[in-house]
Protein backbone atom coordinates (compact mmCIF):
# COMPACT_ATOMS: atom_id res chain seq x y z
CA UNK A 1 0.00 0.00 0.00
CA UNK A 2 1.62 3.24 -1.19
CA UNK A 3 0.39 6.84 -1.30
CA UNK A 4 2.05 9.58 -3.37
CA UNK A 5 2.03 12.85 -1.43
CA UNK A 6 3.54 15.25 -4.01
CA UNK A 7 6.97 16.86 -3.75
CA UNK A 8 8.59 13.47 -4.43
CA UNK A 9 7.35 12.04 -1.14
CA UNK A 10 5.66 8.65 -0.74
CA UNK A 11 3.99 7.02 2.24
CA UNK A 12 4.03 3.24 2.35
CA UNK A 13 3.66 0.39 4.80
CA UNK A 14 6.90 -0.73 6.43
CA UNK A 15 8.55 -3.70 4.72
CA UNK A 16 10.87 -6.41 6.01
CA UNK A 17 13.86 -4.97 4.10
CA UNK A 18 13.61 -1.50 5.67
CA UNK A 19 16.06 -1.96 8.57
CA UNK A 20 18.95 -0.20 6.86
CA UNK A 21 16.94 2.89 5.88
CA UNK A 22 15.28 2.94 9.32
CA UNK A 23 18.64 2.94 11.11
CA UNK A 24 20.04 5.58 8.76
CA UNK A 25 17.01 7.86 9.16
CA UNK A 26 17.04 7.70 12.95
CA UNK A 27 20.81 8.21 13.02
CA UNK A 28 20.58 11.23 10.71
CA UNK A 29 17.86 12.74 12.92
CA UNK A 30 19.34 12.02 16.36
CA UNK A 31 19.66 15.66 17.38
CA UNK A 32 16.33 16.62 15.81
CA UNK A 33 14.40 13.85 17.60
CA UNK A 34 16.21 13.98 20.96
CA UNK A 35 13.76 16.57 22.31
CA UNK A 36 10.71 14.44 21.36
CA UNK A 37 11.88 10.85 21.96
CA UNK A 38 12.88 8.62 24.85
CA UNK A 39 16.60 8.49 25.56
CA UNK A 40 18.03 5.97 23.09
CA UNK A 41 20.79 3.44 23.72
CA UNK A 42 23.46 3.24 20.99
CA UNK A 43 22.09 -0.15 19.95
CA UNK A 44 18.90 1.60 18.81
CA UNK A 45 20.78 3.07 15.83
CA UNK A 46 21.93 -0.28 14.47
CA UNK A 47 20.48 -2.22 11.55
CA UNK A 48 20.13 -5.27 13.81
CA UNK A 49 17.97 -3.38 16.29
CA UNK A 50 15.71 -2.15 13.48
CA UNK A 51 15.45 -5.62 11.95
CA UNK A 52 13.94 -6.82 15.23
CA UNK A 53 11.72 -3.73 15.49
CA UNK A 54 10.41 -4.14 11.94
CA UNK A 55 9.73 -7.84 12.53
CA UNK A 56 7.56 -6.79 15.50
CA UNK A 57 5.87 -4.10 13.40
CA UNK A 58 5.01 -6.68 10.76
CA UNK A 59 3.58 -9.07 13.39
CA UNK A 60 1.53 -6.22 14.85
CA UNK A 61 0.22 -5.33 11.40
CA UNK A 62 -0.66 -8.94 10.61
CA UNK A 63 -2.58 -9.26 13.88
CA UNK A 64 -4.42 -5.96 13.37
CA UNK A 65 -2.74 -4.25 16.35
CA UNK A 66 -0.96 -1.56 14.30
CA UNK A 67 -0.21 -0.07 10.90
CA UNK A 68 3.34 1.27 10.55
CA UNK A 69 4.25 3.49 7.62
CA UNK A 70 7.50 4.98 6.36
CA UNK A 71 7.80 8.30 4.58
CA UNK A 72 10.18 7.95 1.66
CA UNK A 73 11.83 10.66 -0.45
CA UNK A 74 12.16 10.10 -4.19
CA UNK A 75 15.92 9.65 -3.68
CA UNK A 76 15.19 6.54 -1.60
CA UNK A 77 15.88 8.01 1.83
CA UNK A 78 13.43 7.29 4.60
CA UNK A 79 12.51 10.75 5.90
CA UNK A 80 9.97 9.93 8.55
CA UNK A 81 7.61 7.52 10.19
CA UNK A 82 3.87 7.57 10.81
CA UNK A 83 1.98 4.92 12.68
CA UNK A 84 -1.32 3.81 14.04
CA UNK A 85 -0.50 1.75 17.12
CA UNK A 86 -2.10 0.13 20.14
CA UNK A 87 -5.30 -0.71 18.28
CA UNK A 88 -8.01 -1.69 20.75
CA UNK A 89 -11.21 -3.29 19.49
CA UNK A 90 -14.32 -4.22 21.44
CA UNK A 91 -16.40 -1.27 22.56
CA UNK A 92 -13.45 1.11 22.07
CA UNK A 93 -12.27 0.72 18.43
CA UNK A 94 -9.50 3.22 19.03
CA UNK A 95 -5.75 3.60 18.46
CA UNK A 96 -2.81 5.92 19.03
CA UNK A 97 -1.32 8.05 16.26
CA UNK A 98 2.39 8.84 16.15
CA UNK A 99 4.75 10.43 13.62
CA UNK A 100 7.97 12.29 12.94
CA UNK A 101 9.56 13.96 9.91
CA UNK A 102 13.18 14.57 8.94
CA UNK A 103 14.48 17.93 10.18
CA UNK A 104 15.14 19.10 6.62
CA UNK A 105 11.46 18.64 5.67
CA UNK A 106 9.76 20.02 8.78
CA UNK A 107 7.34 22.89 8.23
CA UNK A 108 6.45 22.03 4.62
CA UNK A 109 3.01 20.56 5.25
CA UNK A 110 4.10 16.99 4.52
CA UNK A 111 3.06 15.65 7.92
CA UNK A 112 -0.34 17.33 7.63
CA UNK A 113 -0.91 15.33 4.43
CA UNK A 114 0.46 12.14 6.00
CA UNK A 115 -1.89 12.41 8.97
CA UNK A 116 -4.82 12.96 6.61
CA UNK A 117 -3.97 9.70 4.82
CA UNK A 118 -3.65 7.86 8.14
CA UNK A 119 -7.04 9.13 9.28
CA UNK A 120 -8.60 7.73 6.13
CA UNK A 121 -6.72 4.45 6.55
CA UNK A 122 -7.83 4.15 10.18
CA UNK A 123 -11.45 4.74 9.20
CA UNK A 124 -11.74 2.72 5.99
CA UNK A 125 -9.13 -0.05 6.30
CA UNK A 126 -8.99 -0.57 10.06
CA UNK A 127 -12.61 0.31 10.83
CA UNK A 128 -11.67 2.47 13.82
CA UNK A 129 -14.00 4.88 15.59
CA UNK A 130 -11.31 7.09 17.14
CA UNK A 131 -7.66 8.11 16.95
CA UNK A 132 -5.76 9.63 19.85
CA UNK A 133 -2.52 11.61 19.72
CA UNK A 134 -0.37 13.22 22.39
CA UNK A 135 2.15 16.05 22.14
CA UNK A 136 4.54 17.66 24.56
CA UNK A 137 3.05 20.89 25.88
CA UNK A 138 5.38 23.05 23.77
CA UNK A 139 5.22 21.07 20.50
CA UNK A 140 3.26 23.71 18.60
CA UNK A 141 4.16 22.28 15.17
CA UNK A 142 2.65 18.89 15.95
CA UNK A 143 -0.37 20.54 17.54
CA UNK A 144 -0.94 22.47 14.28
CA UNK A 145 -0.76 19.22 12.27
CA UNK A 146 -3.43 17.71 14.50
CA UNK A 147 -5.65 20.82 14.42
CA UNK A 148 -5.48 20.97 10.61
CA UNK A 149 -6.71 17.38 10.57
CA UNK A 150 -9.70 17.95 12.82
CA UNK A 151 -8.29 16.65 16.11
CA UNK A 152 -9.70 18.23 19.23
CA UNK A 153 -7.82 18.81 22.46
CA UNK A 154 -9.28 16.65 25.22
CA UNK A 155 -6.99 17.35 28.16
CA UNK A 156 -3.56 17.20 29.71
CA UNK A 157 -1.97 13.96 30.90
CA UNK A 158 0.53 14.73 33.67
CA UNK A 159 3.86 12.87 33.43
CA UNK A 160 2.43 10.86 30.53
CA UNK A 161 5.61 9.62 28.81
CA UNK A 162 9.32 9.48 29.67
CA UNK A 163 10.74 11.75 26.98
CA UNK A 164 14.33 13.06 26.84
CA UNK A 165 14.98 11.34 30.17
CA UNK A 166 12.11 12.94 32.11
CA UNK A 167 8.45 12.12 32.75
CA UNK A 168 6.71 14.87 30.82
CA UNK A 169 3.20 16.25 30.62
CA UNK A 170 1.40 15.87 27.29
CA UNK A 171 -1.66 17.38 25.69
CA UNK A 172 -4.07 14.69 24.51
CA UNK A 173 -6.03 15.04 21.27
CA UNK A 174 -8.66 12.88 19.62
CA UNK A 175 -10.37 12.61 16.28
CA UNK A 176 -13.69 10.79 16.07
CA UNK A 177 -13.71 8.94 12.75
CA UNK A 178 -17.27 7.70 12.60
CA UNK A 179 -18.94 11.11 12.27
N, C-alpha and C positions, 0 to 999 in steps of 0.2 A: 504494500500500500504506500503510494508516494503522492505527494501534493507539491505542485510547483507554486512558489510564492512570489514570483517576479524577482528582479534584481539578481538573477542567477542563484537563487536560494531554493533548496528543496527540503521538504519535511518527509521523513520516511520512518517506518518501523525499524527498530534496532535489529541487526542481523548478527549471526554467530561470528562472522569475520571482522567485526568492528573494533576489536580490542585495541589494535594499534592506533587507530584514529581517535578512539576514546582517550587512551593514555596521553597521546600527543596534545589533544585539545585541553584536557585538564592541566597538563604541565604548562602549556602556553598561557593559561589563564590563572595560574596560581595566585598571583598578586591581586588580580581583579576579583577573584572569587573568595579570597581569604576573609573578607568582611562579612560575607553572606553564608559561609559554609561552616560545618564543624571543623575543628582542627584535624588535619590529615597527617597520617603517618607516611613516611617516604614510600612505603610499599604500595600505597594507594596510586602512585603515579607510574606503576609498572604495567606492562602488557599482561603479565600473569594475573595480577589483581583484577584487571578489567575483563579478562577471559572468564574468571569465576563470576564476576558481577553480571556480565552479559548472559551467562548460562542461567543465572537466577532470574534475570529479567525475562528470558525466553520461557522458562517454566511458569513464571507468574502470568505471562501473557496467555500461554496455553491453557492455564487453569481459570482464566477470566479474572484474575486478581489485579491486573495492571495492563497498561498499554504504554510502552516506552518508545519514544521517538527520538531520532537524531536530526539535527538541522545541519545540512550539508551545503557548502559553497560549491559553485560550479567548478572550482579548481580541485575539488575532492576533499578539501579540509572539512572536518567536523567543526562547526562553529557554534554549537549549542545543543542543548538537550531540553526536551519537554516531555512531561509524563503525567499520566493519570495513574495513581497508585492507591493502594489500600482500598480497593473496591469492596464495599459491603453490600450484600443483597438483602433479602428478607424485606422487612417493612421500611428499611432505610434507603436502599438503592442509591448510594452516595459514594464519592471517592474524593481523594485529595489531588490537587493540581500543583505541579511544580515545574520550574523552568529556569534556564539561564542562557545568556547569549555572550558570545565572544566580545571582549572589550572593544575591539575595533568596529563592531557593528551596532553597539548600543546606541539608542536614541534615533534609530532610523525607521521605527515602526514595524520592524520584522516580527518582534515578539507579539505585538498586538494582533498581527495576522495569524501567527502560529496558535495563539490562544483561541482565536475564533475557530480555526480548524479543529482544535481539540474539543471545544464545546460541541461542535456538530458531531464529531466522532463519539463523544460520550453519550450524546442523545440518541443518535441513529444506530450506531454499531454496538454500543455497550448497553443501551436501554436504561441509562441512569436517569434519576429524577433530580440529582443535585450534585454540584461540584463545590468543594471548599478549597480555599487558598489562604495562606498566611504570609504576612510580610513583617519584617522588622519595622518598628515604629517609624524609623526615618527613611525607609526605602520608598521614596516618593515615585521613582520611575516605575517600579513594579505596581504600585498602587494605581498609577495612571493606566497601565496596561489592563488591569482588572476593571477599572471604572469604564474604560472604553468598550469593554466586552460585557457590560451589564451586570457585573458583580456588585453586590451591596455589602457594605460594612456591617458586621453583626456583633462586634465586640472586641475586647482585648483579652488575650490569654496571658496572664502573668507567668513569667519564667517558663515559656512554652517549649522552647528548644534550646539545646546547648550549641550555640553558634559562636565561632571565634573564641572558644574556650570558656564562655560564660553562659549561664542560663539567662535567656533574654526574652523580654515581653514581645508579643506579636499581635498585630491586628488581624482578626479573622474576617474573611469575606466568603460569601456564598453566591452561587448563581443557581436558581431553580430552572431546570431544563424542561420541565413538563408543561410550562405555561405557553 
